[in-house]
Amino acid sequence: MKKNTSFITVDSALVRWIRDKINIEQPNSVYSKELLQGLNDLIQSEDSTLILSMTNNSKSFIDNIDDNIYAGDLSIYLKSRKVLRKDLEISLTPKEFDILYFLAQNRGYVYTKEQIFQAVWEEDYLMSDSNIMAFIRKLRKKIEPNPDEPEYIITIWGIGYKFNDQY
């Protein structure tokens, strides 16, 4: 299975080098300014994490993804935004689906509540720990055979959540 997300630790010297290289060579990309701002925020310690996403202008992002994810009794389909457990459809809100899909496509990786928020919400939204926790709780009630003993979305105490990588 292709890995969809990677976390790479970089030091300030590398961040400065990348920033300087972009400033000197001025790549022909509409995203250069936004990347430079993110790098500057890292250097100035306003942020400690920068999440990058690759876009393909010739095709839509969804067209480039194998949209079927299977984990135990769960089947998750991106294009139709459908989730089945034991061939029975589970009704999810759009954000519940987005959270589930994000965690499932990156199974085994642990994400903080803030990282989940940044990956799923594209628009500005009031982020609080309780918002993500409420979404996870509702999602577990819908997808887990026993929500009090989750099999799919696992809590990593003191850090965040991950999708079980045993599937």
N, C-alpha and C positions, 0 to 999 in steps of 0.2 A: 504494500500500500504506500502510495506517495505521501510524504510528510507535507502538511500544509502550513505549518508554522514552525519557525525555529527561533530560539532565543540565543543571541550571540552577545557575549559580554565584550565591551570595548572600553579602552581607557581614554582619558582626555587627549592624549597625544594623537591617537588615531582619529578621534572625532575632529580635532583641529585640522589634521591633514586632509581629511575628506572635505571639510568646509572650505579650506584654502584651495584645494584642487577644483572644486565646483566654482569658486569665485574667479579663478584664473581662466579656466577653460570654457566657462559659460555654456553648459550643454543646451541643446535645442529641445527643451522640455517645458511644458506648462507647469510642471510640478517642482522645478528647481527652487523657486522662491520659498515654497512651503517647506521643502527639505532643509534649506538653509536656516529657516526660522527654527525648525525642530532641533537642528544641530546646535544653533546658538543657545537655545533653551537648555540643552544638555550641558553645554560648557558653563553657562551661568548658574547651573544647579537649580533652575526653576523646575525642571523635570528630571526624573532619574531613568525613565524608560521612553523610548521612541519606537512606535510600532509602524513598520513599513508594509505596504501592500502593493503588489505589482498589478498593473492594469495592462490589458492588451487592447489597443484602440481598434484593431481590425475586427475583433469579435467581442461579444459581450462576455463579461466575467462568467456568467452562468453557463454559456456555451462551452467553456473550456474546462468544466468540472465534471468528473464522474459523479453524478448526483446520488447514487445509491450507497447508503451506509447501512450495514447490517451489524447488529450487536445483540447476541443472544436472541431473544424473541422480538426485538425491535427492528423495524425497517424504516429508514428515514429517506425521503425523496425530496431533494431541493427544488427541482423544477415545478413539481405539483404541490410542494409544501405540504406533503402528506406524511403522517406517521402512523405505522401499524404496529400493534403488539399482538402476536399470535394471529395475524391476518385480520384483526379487528381495528378499524380506524379510531384514532384518538384525536379528539378535537383540541387544538392548541390555539392560543392567541398568536398573533404575528411575532411578538417579542419572545414568547415562550418557545416558539419554533426556532427563532434565531439563536437563542441561548443554547438550546439542545443541539442544533446543528453545529454551532461553533465548538462546543465541548466535544461532541462525537467525532468531528473531523480531526480533532487534535487529541484524541484519546490518549490517556497516560500523562499528558502534560498538566501541571497544576497551575491554575490561574487565580490571581487575587480577584476580589470583587471589582476593583477598579479596572483591571485588565479586561474582565468580561464586559464591563460597562463600555469601555473604549472600543472594544471589538464589535459590539452589537448596536450601540446607539450612534447613528450618524449625525443626528441633529442635537442641539443643546438640550439637555434634560437635567433636572435636578437629581444629581447622583448622591445617594446615601447608601450606607451599608445595608440598611433595612430594605431598600428597594430591591436590590439583588437577592437578598435573603428571601424576600416575599415571593419573587419570581421562581426561585429554586424550589421553595416549599410547594407552590402551586403546581409546578412542573412535576415534581416527585409524586404528588397525589394522583397525577394523570398517567404517568408512565411506569411507575414502580409497582411491582406486584405487592410489595409491602413497604409503603412509604416511610415507616418508622425504622426499617432496616434496608436502606437503599442499596440496590445492586448496580445501578447505572451511574448516577451522579453521586460521587463520593465526596464527603467533606474532609478536607485536610485541615485539622484544627490549627488555628492561629495563622493560616495562610489563605486558604480559599477553597476551590473546588476543582475536581477533575472528573473526566468521564472514565469509567473503569476500563483499564487496558487489558483485562483478562478475557475480553470478548474478541 
